[in-house]
């Protein structure tokens, strides 16, 4: 359709179109060296300090930037490769994830040779300890959680997060929190496993990212924060994978982690888009489910593939829910990535496509 020059409003991939705040690329350009050299696996000390300062501001948790922080080249590759450091394939270790969900949890587990166990979510799309059978907990090397949730935008309560953490500690299971959307919310701040964990964030890791928080998807700048033993293991692994961000990107990340004002503006914009599209779908008789935070709108429909095809014919690209695994059937996902103006136009197209008028 693009090659034919046809207009297309793309709500499929979570890659927002708002410009990256100017101070971030300005910092990057000023940091490009005359001589290019390899970055270290541990990252710049000032970046680790900036991440630790952010964690204290956002979650009220004091951490050691040298023992509890590991910068990464985006969160996707970090999530994908992390099981390699913790899974013993010869012992039949299990990795648990929820579905519908981010496909990388499953793919990383398979690469590491783990036995996979998926939990199909329904209702409020929140993963709770009793949804994982005790025999699975007993064999689990690690469990993935993801809130605010992709693809539904669901938000876990603090007691849900704490219950998962306590069960993981009882069974000596690593709890991995994909929290890359934790700064995108409306009225209620999403909780983090960092807030409920024991001293030293024992047994848990939080995966944080600047991609959505700061409009830096293409920069590939993120971090793993948590248990010092796990950080040591991952540092050893990542020395071999060579996946550190260039230092000029790290300098831009320092500036981004240190500033909260631009994030508030991005929350305002995403909130306006969410409210606009939520009202449009609900006026058309399609309920929006769970979508309270993050970057996504999760809409209940009869046939997700048929509705996605109908919208595509009208020039609106959405994701069928089943693309995110079992439990996604009968839903469509919209990533709030077109601009507010484009989203306003999309409401007109949605109305035409879904009513036939």
Secondary structure, DSSP 8 states (H G I E B T S, - for coil): -TTTT---EE-SS----S---HHHHHHHHHH--SS-----TT--HHHHHHHHHHHHHHH-----TTTSEEEES-HHHHHHHHGGGT--GGGT-EEEEEESS-THHHHHHHHTT-EEEEEE--TT----GGGS-HHHHHHEEEEEEESS-TTT-----HHHHHHHHHHHHHTT-EEEEE-TTTT-BSSS----HHHHS-GGGTTEEEEEESTTTTT-TTT--EEEEE-HHHHHHHHHHHHHHT----HHHHHHHHHHHT--HHHHHHHHHHHHHHHHHHHHHHHTT--B-S--BTTEEEEE-S-HHHHHHHHHHTTEE-EEGGGG-TT-TTEEEEETTS-HHHHHHHHHHHHHHHH--
